[in-house]
Amino acid sequence: MLMLQPLRKYFDFSGRASRAEYWQFVLFQFVVGFILSFAAAVSGGNAGLNILSGLFSLAMMIPTITAGVRRLHDINRTGWWIILPSAVLMVTLTVFIFGEGTAIAQNFASMSWEANPSDGVRAAVGALGSLMTWVVLPTWLASLVTFVFHITEGTSGPNRFGPDPRGGRTVDISVFDDERVDAAIAEAKAGKRERDSDYKPVFDFTSPLPTATASAAPPPPVSPAPARTTPTFGKRR
């Protein structure tokens, strides 16, 4: 079953994964997670169901990462793109804490909340805006980039990461690769290159011309034209 293919390739970072395989696995996680969460809520916060839901989410982390890496391979991109949102989050959060965050913390420490509560609210809103600008927005844009990669159609035919998971037919040679074209022509002339069973050339310039098996019949003899007689008028014989 295509939706469970990432579970069979739990630790496999090599190869490629089609859009159908990746997004069906995402749908599978959503449905199972929703059922477990709904069952826990209906049962009044059953501890066993909550633990089961947490274990399921934890178990799905590794196959989600490996499937995402193979999905990136399918569009001929390195799997390191998958860490882009996390890397952006760590960098921007570090810059915010040691830069803008320090000034915000000092401002809150020197502020008299009881004397001026409205100033405290404005400072809190400003701090939230700075957090959105420096951390949340760049991380969201990085996540959008990886999302676009995951919905992009894979390359047709094999690429540097492996064969096409959809099993599409590939072209044998590229018309722009002179060396491969010359090698294919040389193989064809030497009779080493096999043709497809259903291949029927329209024009075959390699086969010899057909030779006549029997001599052509001589043309029939031409009989001489009859002699013309000159007519006579008004003369008696």
Secondary structure by P-SEA (a helix, b strand, c coil): ccccccccccccccccccaaaaaaaaaaaaaaaaaaaaaaaaacccaaaaaaaaaaaaaaaaaaaaaaaaaaaaacccccccaaaaaaaaaaaaaaaacaaaaaaaaaaaccccccaaaaaaaaaaaaaaaaaccaaaaaaaaaaaaaaaaccccccccccccccccccccccccccaaaaaaaaaaaaaccccccccccccccccccccccccccccccccccccbbbbbbccccc
